[in-house]
Amino acid sequence: MAEIGKGVSAGKLAINVQKTLSRAQEKVLQKLGKADETRDAAFEEMVTNFNKQMADGTKLQKDLKAYLAAVKAMHDASRRLHDCLADMYEPDWFGKEEMDTLAEDTDTLWLDYHQNITDKSLLSMDTYLSRFPEVKARIAKRNRKMVDFDSARHHFASLQKGKKKDEVKIAKAEEDLGRAQKIFEELNVELQDELPGLWDSRVGIYVNSFQSLASHQEKFHREMSKLSQNLNDIMTKLEEQRQLKKDGTAAAKTGDGAKSDEVNHSDSASSAPKSAVTNGSDGELPPGFLYKVMTVHDYTATDGDELELKIGDVVLVLAFDNPEEQDDGWLLGLKESHWLQKKDVSAKGVFPENFTQKV
């Protein structure tokens, strides 16, 4: 059995070698003008379009893969950056939990973006290009069968023109010609029907791929913009927290100077007429009024009992109901504009003294 197998393989190899030699000989004769060559300008244009389409699609697939690799690299860099920030972020800093959640959301957003591009754009392109190798192989086969058809036609014509006609050989050559023509024409018709449709399909593939890519890009950047704004807000609040601590430390370091001012303020309060502290002697100032200050720096309230101040605001400083509740460097007051409009002390609040100056 092994010998038969070898014989079959050797026989098939011999046939293939003979076909290759015959085709090469026919091509030489055609180039020398000694044999007619079947030409189809319309089909050749289809093949030119096919080759261009395959090259364009292959380049697009390559560039999509490079884009995905860049997205993955950016994702890895983003993860490392947020991990670094999370490691450095101290537990007592503002927004620690929000920062951890933001890092997780950012990582998830990158993962979804990468997966969506892979599923909707790259896989679509891979499916599209998977058709080309088989079509390319059939085009090559069609060209080989066309040479076989030309060779059979040339051989049949030569026998017919010979001085000594061998009817058996002529009949055999005619049979071979018919078989070669049938195989060639079947392949030729199939490809002529298929290639135009394949050529037109490129538009739909490009539209779907880039529409999907653009849609996912827009969604990704929109969501990433929100996360970036959240990160910016957290950093802003952290800086405000640091500034408040810094201001508190600076106020404590003023030492005796700050204490003497507070003593003077207390003296002023104690020396004020009882009617001014309780009822307002002239009816135009709130109970407990001590003196006025003007805001020289904007101050954002961080608690419900604090005043929100803008540069230029005039504040009526009030005495604390319980002096022991007063923290160093902080005053109790009411915006003058609010008092003049509503004569109401319910809007009073505390504020840092060093954000104002006495008027």
C-alpha positions, 0 to 999 in steps of 0.5 A: 500500500505504501508503494501505491501511495508513493506511486500516486504521489509521484504521478500527481507530481509529474502531472503538475510539473508537466502542466507548469512546463506547458503553461510556461511554454505557452506564455513564451509563445504568446510573448513571441507572438506565435500564439494567441492570448485571451485578453479581457480588459474589463476583468483585468480592471476588476483585478486591479481594483481587487488588488488595490482594495486588498492593499487598502484594507490590509493597511487600514487593519494594520493602522487600527491595530496600531491605534488599539496598541496605543489605546492600551499603552495609554490605558496602562499609563493612566492606570499607573498614574492613578495608582501612584496618586492613590498611593500618595493620597493621605487618608485625612486629605479631602476626597480620599474615597472619591479619589479611589472611586475616580481611579476605578471609574477611569480604569473601567472607561479605558477597558470599555473603550478598548473592547468596543473598538476591538469588537465593533471596528477591528473584528469587522475589518478582520471579517472583511479581509478574511474573504480576500485570500480565497478570492485571490486564490481563485483569480490565480487559478482562473489565470492558470486555467486561461493559459491551459485554455489558450494552450489547448486552443493552440494545440488543436489549431496546430493539429488542424493545420498539419499536413498529415491530419491524425483524426484521433489526435484531433478529436482528443485535442478537441475534447481537451479544448472543450474541457479546458474552455468549460473550466476556465469559463466557469471560473471566469463567470463566477469572478466577474459576478463576484468582484464588482460586488466585493469592490462596492462593499468597501464603502459600507465597511469603511462607513461602519468601521469609522462611524463606530470608531467615532461614536466610541471616541465621542462617548469615551472623551465625554465621560473622560471629561467628566472624570477629569472635571471631578479630579480637578474639583478634588484637587481644588478642594485639597488646595483650599484645605491646605490653605485653611490649615496654612492660614490657621498656622499663620494666625497662631504664629502672630502670637501676642500681636493677635492676642492684643488685638483680641483684647482690644476687641474685647475691651471695645465690646465690654465698654460698649453701651448695654443698649448697643450690645442688646438692642442697638442704641440707634436702631440701625445696628444689630444687637452685639455690634462691635465694629466693621471690617472689609473683605480683602480676599475671597473666602469660600465657606466650608461649613454651614456656620461660616460666611461666604465672602467676596472682596469688598464685602463689609461685615458687621462684627458681632460679639459671641454669645459665649466668648469661649466658643470663639476660636483664635483668628476667627470672628462672628459677623453679619454682612452689612448689605443683608442687615440693611435689607432685612434687619435680620441677624439669622444670617450671621456666621464666622469667618477668618479675621485675616481675610479682612481689615478693620474699617 
